[in-house]
Amino acid sequence: VQLVESGGGLVQPGGSLRLSCAASGFTFSSYRMSWYRQAPGKERELVAGITGTGDSTNYADSVKGRFTISRDNAKNTVYLQMNSLKFEDTGVYYCVARDLFRAYWGQGTQVTVSS
């Protein structure tokens, strides 16, 4: 099983980034996919999630209206479009695949919002 995140980087406040997570080694469409993040000195938190079919999503209150999670099951990839970025969005962003029995985590990608 592999989850490989990409798309992180340094961005100014108000800017945008699009994270991608390429999955392999499991039946991608059978897994709920989520993005978590961990800011320095803080606990890891759920940012957004999407069902296997992509018909339902959920978001942390802090990112609602700014972030959009989506998936392409043909490409085994999940995305996180992040707009209107704020300083407090800084952190390591992790891709997670979950079913009833197990969870797989990616290695994370750093997002830094700084002027």
C-alpha positions in Angstrom: 0.0 0.0 0.0 1.2 3.4 -0.9 -0.2 6.9 -0.4 2.0 9.6 -1.9 1.1 13.2 -1.3 2.3 16.1 -3.4 1.6 19.8 -4.0 2.7 21.3 -0.8 4.9 24.3 -0.5 5.2 27.9 0.6 2.3 30.3 -0.2 1.4 33.8 0.8 -1.8 34.4 2.8 -4.8 34.5 0.5 -3.1 32.2 -2.0 -4.1 28.7 -3.2 -2.5 25.3 -3.3 -3.8 22.0 -4.6 -2.7 18.8 -2.9 -2.8 15.5 -4.5 -2.5 12.0 -3.1 -1.8 9.1 -5.4 -2.9 5.7 -4.0 -1.8 2.2 -4.9 -1.9 -1.3 -3.5 -5.6 -1.4 -2.5 -9.0 -1.0 -4.0 -9.1 2.8 -4.0 -12.9 3.2 -4.6 -13.7 1.1 -1.6 -12.0 3.4 0.8 -13.1 6.6 2.4 -10.3 9.2 1.9 -9.5 12.0 4.2 -6.9 14.8 4.6 -5.5 15.5 8.1 -3.1 18.1 9.1 -0.8 18.7 12.0 0.5 22.2 12.9 3.6 22.7 15.0 2.9 22.0 18.6 -0.7 20.9 17.9 -2.5 17.6 17.6 -3.3 16.1 14.3 -6.8 17.2 13.1 -9.2 16.1 10.4 -9.5 18.6 7.6 -11.8 17.0 5.0 -13.2 13.6 4.1 -14.9 12.0 1.1 -16.7 8.8 0.6 -15.6 6.0 -1.8 -18.0 7.1 -4.5 -17.4 10.8 -3.9 -21.0 11.5 -3.2 -20.5 12.9 0.2 -17.9 15.1 1.8 -17.3 16.7 5.2 -15.0 19.5 6.4 -13.6 20.9 9.5 -15.4 24.2 10.4 -12.1 26.1 10.0 -11.8 25.2 6.3 -15.5 25.2 5.2 -16.0 27.4 2.1 -12.2 27.6 1.5 -11.1 24.0 0.9 -12.6 21.4 -1.4 -11.9 17.7 -1.4 -12.4 15.6 -4.5 -11.4 12.2 -5.9 -10.8 10.6 -9.3 -11.3 6.9 -8.8 -10.1 6.2 -12.4 -6.7 7.7 -11.4 -6.7 6.4 -7.8 -6.1 10.0 -6.6 -7.7 12.3 -4.1 -7.2 16.1 -4.1 -7.5 18.9 -1.7 -8.0 22.3 -3.3 -7.1 25.0 -0.7 -8.1 28.6 -1.4 -7.9 31.8 0.7 -5.1 30.2 2.7 -4.4 31.6 6.2 -1.4 31.5 8.5 -3.1 29.0 10.6 -3.4 26.5 7.7 0.3 25.9 8.0 1.2 22.3 8.8 1.9 18.9 7.5 -1.0 17.5 5.5 -1.6 13.8 5.5 -3.7 11.7 3.1 -5.5 8.8 4.8 -7.4 5.8 3.4 -9.8 4.1 5.7 -12.3 1.2 5.6 -14.1 -0.6 8.4 -10.9 -2.5 9.4 -7.8 -0.5 8.7 -6.4 2.9 7.9 -3.4 3.8 5.8 -1.5 7.0 6.1 0.8 8.8 3.7 4.1 10.4 4.6 2.7 13.9 4.6 3.4 17.1 2.6 4.4 20.4 4.2 2.2 23.5 3.6 3.5 26.8 4.9 1.5 30.0 4.7 3.8 33.0 5.2 4.3 36.5 4.0 
